[in-house]
Amino acid sequence: MAGGLLWAGFRGETGQVAEPSNVTTARASIEVGRAARRRVSRSSLGVWEAAADRGDPIGVLERQAASRVPELVPIRYGRMAAGPFAFLRGAPAIMAADLAAWPNTGLDVQLCGDAHLSNFGLYASPERVLVFDLNDFDETLPGPFEWDVKRLVASVAVAARANGFSASDAQAAVLAAARRYRVTMRRLAELDEMSVWYERVEAEAAVALVRARKRRKGVEKAISKARASTSLQALDKLTEPGPDGTPRIRSQPPLLVPIEKPDAAVIDQLFTDYRETLSEDRRVLLERHRILDIARKVVGVGSVGTRCFIVLLAGQHYGSPLFIQVKEAEESVLAPHLKPSEFHHHGHRVVNGQRLIQAASDIFLGWASGSDQRSYYLRQLRDMKGSAVVENMSRAVLRGYATLCGHTLARAHARSGGRVAIAAYLGASDAFERAMGEFAIAYADQTIADHDALLAAIASGRIEAAEG
């Protein structure tokens, strides 16, 4: 292993060369992985069938809705009704309960908790380098690594089915994602801690992974679009001149609704708490901006109905715009099935998970408590961010993108968990990816059935759906 030459061994009191401690630790980790394989075989990970006491999936969504903004809940159902992939995106709570019903490996990492295809994307590092990584951490918690992998491969299979691809095409894309996860984890298991920590996928490397020239042009176009997604671009799209000429957030109900002259004390309290979670240098940078306006914003699919706001700030000297997103952090959907979080503040939990998982995080990432006693986390709304449109992908592009996501997920897990033990569990054969292929196809069928149940609930009037 890397670093082995540094600790070539030393002589104990007997004069014999002692085994380096790092080698001993690695061997112990390998045995942990092999023991997990004996306890929960790789082939068993491929088995999926609904438990006899599986709860009503629509009931799960209804219980989540109880804590959300009532007038926005129909929009959430409307977005999830659009198709099986949209349903999967909005239903991490359903899948978490399904995964928890089966034995797990016990090989824990910091889980993303919602590692579907649309929760990967491009964004700018603090050094202004465009990188590809996971970008949603609302559900993050420590837990068994395979839960994230199963979420990813299920999303690949559902996306392939939703795009009209054959079963063999879906299987090929799933196998590609799982294989790249395994191969990448085994490679990272051979690297030292610092090398793993600094591993990342830059945008240019993502282009290099796409071999065909025609498909590469699509990736390059996505990168160019991400580079243009900045606060200046958001200023043009989201604001209009106020009565005094100062930019104000444009009303676009129900998706974007400016708040009538927000209570300055409330905003000051939230930002005062938030500032304390930033490093000193970034706190100084934030304080060089003043708040101009605030609005409620609807985001995502599964998050619709949670309290989310955007705050428009301007630089004190030249008025350059800065948009900060303030998003409610609720209890993770994984929480009922895993050990309690060490963080009592859910915004802190989200930020900690993001910093552990991402190769580089937003310089304005922090957390705060609102006057409503809810937990929030804050970050830039747009900082060269970009995401793939899964619904528009061809067979070849979906397979390539799934491969990239498998690589990225393995890197994230290697940063936060026992990469050597996981690599030992995965092994050198294709047993793991074959199991993931079986699971993904079976769970795609379950997702389609659950989506049908949602459509039936809407048709019967049990729940209301709205466009938005």
Secondary structure in CASP SS format (residue, H / E / C, confidence):
PFRMAT SS
TARGET T0000
AUTHOR 0000-0000-0000
METHOD secondary structure of the structure
MODEL  1
M C 1.00
A C 1.00
G C 1.00
G C 1.00
L C 1.00
L C 1.00
W C 1.00
A C 1.00
G C 1.00
F E 1.00
R E 1.00
G C 1.00
E C 1.00
T C 1.00
G C 1.00
Q C 1.00
V E 1.00
A E 1.00
E C 1.00
P C 1.00
S H 1.00
N H 1.00
V H 1.00
T H 1.00
T H 1.00
A H 1.00
R H 1.00
A H 1.00
S H 1.00
I H 1.00
E H 1.00
V H 1.00
G H 1.00
R H 1.00
A H 1.00
A H 1.00
R H 1.00
R H 1.00
R H 1.00
V C 1.00
S C 1.00
R C 1.00
S H 1.00
S H 1.00
L H 1.00
G H 1.00
V C 1.00
W C 1.00
E C 1.00
A C 1.00
A C 1.00
A C 1.00
D C 1.00
R C 1.00
G C 1.00
D C 1.00
P H 1.00
I H 1.00
G H 1.00
V H 1.00
L H 1.00
E H 1.00
R H 1.00
Q H 1.00
A H 1.00
A C 1.00
S C 1.00
R C 1.00
V C 1.00
P H 1.00
E H 1.00
L H 1.00
V H 1.00
P H 1.00
I H 1.00
R H 1.00
Y H 1.00
G H 1.00
R H 1.00
M H 1.00
A C 1.00
A C 1.00
G C 1.00
P H 1.00
F H 1.00
A H 1.00
F H 1.00
L H 1.00
R H 1.00
G H 1.00
A C 1.00
P H 1.00
A H 1.00
I H 1.00
M H 1.00
A H 1.00
A H 1.00
D H 1.00
L H 1.00
A H 1.00
A C 1.00
W C 1.00
P C 1.00
N C 1.00
T C 1.00
G C 1.00
L C 1.00
D E 1.00
V E 1.00
Q E 1.00
L E 1.00
C C 1.00
G C 1.00
D C 1.00
A C 1.00
H C 1.00
L H 1.00
S H 1.00
N H 1.00
F E 1.00
G E 1.00
L E 1.00
Y E 1.00
A E 1.00
S C 1.00
P C 1.00
E C 1.00
R C 1.00
V C 1.00
L E 1.00
V E 1.00
F E 1.00
D E 1.00
L E 1.00
N C 1.00
D C 1.00
F C 1.00
D C 1.00
E C 1.00
T C 1.00
L E 1.00
P E 1.00
G E 1.00
P E 1.00
F H 1.00
E H 1.00
W H 1.00
D H 1.00
V H 1.00
K H 1.00
R H 1.00
L H 1.00
V H 1.00
A H 1.00
S H 1.00
V H 1.00
A H 1.00
V H 1.00
A H 1.00
A H 1.00
R H 1.00
A H 1.00
N C 1.00
G C 1.00
F C 1.00
S C 1.00
A H 1.00
S H 1.00
D H 1.00
A H 1.00
Q H 1.00
A H 1.00
A H 1.00
V H 1.00
L H 1.00
A H 1.00
A H 1.00
A H 1.00
R H 1.00
R H 1.00
Y H 1.00
R H 1.00
V H 1.00
T H 1.00
M H 1.00
R H 1.00
R H 1.00
L H 1.00
A C 1.00
E C 1.00
L C 1.00
D C 1.00
E H 1.00
M H 1.00
S H 1.00
V H 1.00
W H 1.00
Y H 1.00
E C 1.00
R C 1.00
V E 1.00
E E 1.00
A H 1.00
E H 1.00
A H 1.00
A H 1.00
V H 1.00
A H 1.00
L C 1.00
V C 1.00
R C 1.00
A C 1.00
R H 1.00
K H 1.00
R H 1.00
R H 1.00
K H 1.00
G H 1.00
V H 1.00
E H 1.00
K H 1.00
A H 1.00
I H 1.00
S H 1.00
K H 1.00
A H 1.00
R H 1.00
A H 1.00
S C 1.00
T C 1.00
S H 1.00
L H 1.00
Q H 1.00
A H 1.00
L H 1.00
D H 1.00
K H 1.00
L H 1.00
T E 1.00
E E 1.00
P E 1.00
G C 1.00
P C 1.00
D C 1.00
G C 1.00
T C 1.00
P E 1.00
R E 1.00
I E 1.00
R C 1.00
S C 1.00
Q E 1.00
P C 1.00
P C 1.00
L C 1.00
L E 1.00
V E 1.00
P E 1.00
I C 1.00
E C 1.00
K C 1.00
P C 1.00
D C 1.00
A H 1.00
A H 1.00
V H 1.00
I H 1.00
D H 1.00
Q H 1.00
L H 1.00
F H 1.00
T H 1.00
D H 1.00
Y H 1.00
R H 1.00
E H 1.00
T C 1.00
L C 1.00
S C 1.00
E H 1.00
D H 1.00
R H 1.00
R H 1.00
V H 1.00
L H 1.00
L H 1.00
E H 1.00
R C 1.00
H E 1.00
R E 1.00
I E 1.00
L E 1.00
D E 1.00
I E 1.00
A E 1.00
R E 1.00
K E 1.00
V C 1.00
V C 1.00
G C 1.00
V C 1.00
G C 1.00
S C 1.00
V C 1.00
G C 1.00
T C 1.00
R C 1.00
C E 1.00
F E 1.00
I E 1.00
V E 1.00
L E 1.00
L E 1.00
A E 1.00
G E 1.00
Q C 1.00
H C 1.00
Y C 1.00
G C 1.00
S C 1.00
P E 1.00
L E 1.00
F E 1.00
I E 1.00
Q E 1.00
V E 1.00
K E 1.00
E E 1.00
A C 1.00
E C 1.00
E C 1.00
S C 1.00
V C 1.00
L C 1.00
A H 1.00
P H 1.00
H H 1.00
L C 1.00
K C 1.00
P C 1.00
S C 1.00
E C 1.00
F C 1.00
H C 1.00
H C 1.00
H H 1.00
G H 1.00
H H 1.00
R H 1.00
V H 1.00
V H 1.00
N H 1.00
G H 1.00
Q H 1.00
R H 1.00
L H 1.00
I H 1.00
Q C 1.00
A C 1.00
A C 1.00
S C 1.00
D C 1.00
I C 1.00
F C 1.00
L C 1.00
G E 1.00
W E 1.00
A E 1.00
S E 1.00
G C 1.00
S C 1.00
D C 1.00
Q C 1.00
R C 1.00
S E 1.00
Y E 1.00
Y E 1.00
L E 1.00
R E 1.00
Q E 1.00
L C 1.00
R C 1.00
D C 1.00
M C 1.00
K C 1.00
G E 1.00
S C 1.00
A C 1.00
V C 1.00
V H 1.00
E H 1.00
N H 1.00
M C 1.00
S C 1.00
R H 1.00
A H 1.00
V H 1.00
L H 1.00
R H 1.00
G H 1.00
Y H 1.00
A H 1.00
T H 1.00
L H 1.00
C H 1.00
G H 1.00
H H 1.00
T H 1.00
L H 1.00
A H 1.00
R H 1.00
A H 1.00
H H 1.00
A H 1.00
R H 1.00
S H 1.00
G C 1.00
G C 1.00
R H 1.00
V H 1.00
A H 1.00
I H 1.00
A H 1.00
A H 1.00
Y H 1.00
L H 1.00
G C 1.00
A C 1.00
S C 1.00
D C 1.00
A H 1.00
F H 1.00
E H 1.00
R H 1.00
A H 1.00
M H 1.00
G H 1.00
E H 1.00
F H 1.00
A H 1.00
I H 1.00
A H 1.00
Y H 1.00
A H 1.00
D H 1.00
Q H 1.00
T H 1.00
I H 1.00
A H 1.00
D H 1.00
H H 1.00
D H 1.00
A H 1.00
L H 1.00
L H 1.00
A H 1.00
A H 1.00
I H 1.00
A H 1.00
S H 1.00
G C 1.00
R C 1.00
I C 1.00
E C 1.00
A C 1.00
A C 1.00
E C 1.00
G C 1.00
END
